[in-house]
């Protein structure tokens, strides 16, 4: 069975002048509490519920804003979760 689809081979989107590029959201880390940042953070206890606006500890890069769904307990995350005081 043959396909009726034909490739134009251009690799360009109809509405743009150049190739389509996927962009990743820019995540700006917040100043780390260990470096004396402006904000003070407290680590959530294991039974506390994580909500949008909390922060995930990202190794040496500081904290990343959690923008995912709420309803998960902090103990279910591999990385520590923090909240602004």
C-alpha positions as CSV (number, residue, x, y, z in Angstrom):
1,X,0.0,0.0,0.0
2,X,1.5,3.3,-1.0
3,X,1.2,6.5,1.0
4,X,-0.5,9.6,-0.6
5,X,1.6,11.9,1.5
6,X,4.4,13.9,-0.2
7,X,7.2,15.7,1.5
8,X,8.0,19.2,0.4
9,X,11.5,18.8,1.8
10,X,11.7,22.5,2.7
11,X,11.8,22.1,6.5
12,X,10.2,25.5,6.9
13,X,6.9,26.4,8.6
14,X,4.4,28.2,6.4
15,X,4.2,31.2,8.7
16,X,7.9,31.8,9.3
17,X,10.8,32.8,7.3
18,X,13.2,30.3,8.9
19,X,13.2,26.8,10.4
20,X,11.0,26.1,13.3
21,X,12.9,25.8,16.6
22,X,11.6,24.4,19.8
23,X,12.3,26.6,22.8
24,X,12.7,25.6,26.3
25,X,11.3,27.7,29.2
26,X,13.9,29.8,30.9
27,X,14.2,28.8,34.5
28,X,16.0,31.4,36.6
29,X,17.3,30.0,39.9
30,X,16.6,32.0,43.0
31,X,19.6,32.9,45.2
32,X,20.7,30.1,47.4
33,X,20.0,30.3,51.2
34,X,23.6,29.1,51.8
35,X,25.0,32.1,50.0
36,X,23.0,34.5,52.1
37,X,20.4,35.3,49.5
38,X,17.8,38.0,50.1
39,X,15.0,35.5,50.7
40,X,14.8,33.0,53.6
41,X,13.6,29.5,53.0
42,X,12.5,26.7,55.2
43,X,12.5,23.1,54.2
44,X,9.0,21.5,54.1
45,X,8.3,18.6,56.5
46,X,7.6,15.2,54.9
47,X,3.8,15.5,55.6
48,X,3.4,19.0,54.2
49,X,1.7,19.4,50.8
50,X,3.7,21.0,48.0
51,X,1.9,23.7,46.0
52,X,2.8,26.0,43.1
53,X,5.1,28.8,44.5
54,X,7.3,26.4,46.5
55,X,10.9,25.8,45.5
56,X,12.9,22.7,44.6
57,X,16.6,22.6,45.6
58,X,18.6,22.3,42.4
59,X,22.1,21.2,43.5
60,X,24.6,24.1,43.3
61,X,22.3,26.3,41.2
62,X,20.1,27.4,44.0
63,X,16.3,27.0,44.0
64,X,13.9,26.5,41.1
65,X,10.2,27.5,41.3
66,X,7.8,24.6,41.4
67,X,5.2,25.2,38.8
68,X,3.7,21.8,38.8
69,X,0.5,20.5,40.3
70,X,-0.2,20.6,44.0
71,X,-1.4,17.8,46.2
72,X,1.8,15.9,46.6
73,X,3.5,15.4,49.9
74,X,7.0,16.7,50.2
75,X,8.2,13.2,51.1
76,X,7.3,12.0,47.6
77,X,10.0,14.1,46.0
78,X,13.6,13.0,45.5
79,X,14.9,16.6,45.9
80,X,14.2,18.7,49.0
81,X,11.3,21.2,48.7
82,X,11.4,24.7,50.3
83,X,9.0,27.5,51.0
84,X,9.6,31.2,51.5
85,X,9.1,32.2,55.1
